[in-house]
Amino acid sequence: MIGHAHVVACADRLAIASCLPEVSTVATPIFDFSHLSPDERIQLAKDLWNSLPDRRPTLTDSQCGELTRRAALRAAEPTRGRPWRTVLDEVEQRAQ
């Protein structure tokens, strides 16, 4: 999850970067994987993904309470609510 301070810091860097001459932002890869087969590249991606530490967000007590409240509401009224895809479709339609 990206925090507010991170977004502000990124925005500041973008503002500064817009004043600088254009420089390529594509980094030279440390590891040349062009010789790997597609299956080997997929395995490499999986290995890289699995090497990342577990990044579960830390929830506040109020967030935990809200999730507990919502889970209880869902358990008490399982037919209440709408599928996320339906809601997303409606939002996307309004945005057009």
Secondary structure as GFF3:
##gff-version 3
##sequence-region A 1 96
A	DSSP	alpha_helix	4	17	.	.	.	ID=ss1
A	DSSP	alpha_helix	38	51	.	.	.	ID=ss2
A	DSSP	alpha_helix	61	76	.	.	.	ID=ss3
A	DSSP	alpha_helix	84	95	.	.	.	ID=ss4
###
